[in-house]
Amino acid sequence: VQLQACGGGSAQPGGSLRLSCAASGNIFRLRDMAWHRQAPGKQRVLVASITAGGRTNYADSVKGRFTISRDNAKNTVYLQMNSLKPEDTAVYYCYAENYRNFDYWGQGTVVTVSS
């Protein structure tokens, strides 16, 4: 199973980026999907998650600015990031868990927010 993330890059404060992550391989059925991030010198933390039914959860720091969504037919999860701040700078990792309780991590994509 592979999770291929893309869409990272650089943005100015107030700008937007959209991340996507597609799962491929012997996935079985995916349950929860999520994005985590790890800033330099800090621990990896949850940014947002979404269940197979579409229920979402967000870290307080991104509520109202980030939107997580998924396309179950494509086994893909997205993260729309608006009103970006310098503190959003991090490596972003996608995550997926299937109904057999196996979990998978993507390779990480770098997001840099600076003027």
C-alpha positions, 0 to 999 in steps of 0.5 A: 500500500502506498500513500502518494501526497502532492501539492506542497510548496511555498505560499505567502501569508494569507495565501492558499495551497491544496494538498492531495493524497492518493492511496493505492495498492491492496488497500481493502476499505479505508476508514479514517483518513487524515493529515498530520504535520511536523514543524521543525523541532516539534512533534508530529500533530494531527491537523484534520481527520475525516471518516468514511462517512464524511465526519470531520475533525480539526485542530483548533489552530486550523479551524475555519482556515483548512478544509479536509475532504475525501473522494472514496471512489478514488481513495484520495484525501484532500486538504484545502489550506486558506489564510496560511500563516507562517506557523503552518510551515511544516512537513505534512503527512497523510494518513489512512486506516482501513477496516482491518485496523492497518494504518499507512503513512504518506512520505510527507510534503513540505509546506513553507509559508513566508513573505 
